[in-house]
């Protein structure tokens, strides 16, 4: 039996932090003592964990004394400042922000895809971008089958990817428009309700967004394919929870739909929808941990091409569940300790 652990959740009052608490309880993670942490604004509030309420403490430089595992989801600036302090105190950090993801000495891990990367950690493990996670879970068994050469992603990302306030804004916009009032626009660059925005995160000089660049670079790093050709368009859609991605993939070797279906059906963490008309949607994935794959078919526009539709709960598998699975894998590999 795994030893009981002291676990800190940084950003415990946010959308992902709340989901982390739920996932820790759902998966019966061996928590002996839970320490929910947040900024000064949220300190003193209460959060629920496994049927009990816990008072949120203010995050500070001494918050990690005696902590075994620290799950971070409170923004890149917070991870920059406090993750090294957590490691110095002896805690292993699983960070859900983008701050450490592309550092060569920090593993970027999806346990179904590259768990071996955990063996080289130096105290910090990065949790990938939500949309990247579900894509590589679906692509990894196909890459093992036929060698991935090129991939095109078109994402349909829900409001929850931008946090609690974004979800509230989508609701308020819909209510306002249905009552013939001007909708509020603060969290999104434009009105999201009853529309789609091909704009997630900041625009870069080359015309891509940071979200699109993340998916390119993270896919290459996780799959160990630094030369992989990746094209991405990321779109925010008026859905509360659940991201969908249309994937078009080209392979080195011919791969039949039947062989691809068998590989996906046998892969961990995937629910395959065989009937084309029984395709998964965000509603189907919400509240679940698996990655759902449907609309699998040949892509005649590519050499050795396949097309598919991939859906997952971005707060669970896209963030909280993957982070907890990383911690579980660390325990299984006897790596839940800071190397000295």
Number of C-alpha atoms within 10 A of each C-alpha: 4 10 9 12 16 19 24 25 25 30 25 29 25 17 20 26 26 20 19 28 23 19 23 20 15 12 12 10 17 16 17 10 13 16 18 29 27 24 18 12 8 18 17 15 13 16 16 15 18 12 8 8 11 15 15 23 20 18 20 13 13 11 19 24 14 15 21 23 26 26 29 29 28 23 15 16 12 18 23 14 11 21 26 16 19 26 22 14 18 21 27 29 32 26 28 28 21 16 15 22 25 16 10 9 13 18 27 29 27 26 23 20 19 18 18 12 16 24 13 13 21 18 25 24 26 25 28 29 22 24 30 23 27 28 25 22 26 28 21 20 22 23 20 10 17 18 17 23 19 18 23 18 21 18 25 24 29 24 27 24 25 16 15 15 15 20 21 15 21 27 18 16 21 20 15 15 14 11 10 9 11 12 21 16 15 11 17 18 11 14 20 23 21 12 10 16 18 14 19 20 14 12 14 12 7 6 8 17 19 16 21 26 18 19 25 21 17 22 25 17 20 23 20 11 14 13 10 17 16 18 15 19 19 24 20 22 21 21 21 20 21 29 31 28 24 19 20 22 25 24 20 15 15 14 18 15 16 11 13 19 18 14 17 21 17 12 17 15 18 20 21 23 18 14 10 11 9 10 18 22 18 22 16 14 24 20 17 17 21 22 25 26 29 23 19 23 18 19 16 10 11 15 16 19 24 24 22 18 23 30 31 33 31 31 27 26 28 28 26 30 26 26 30 23 21 23 24 19 18 19 14 11 13 10 19 22 18 18 12 6
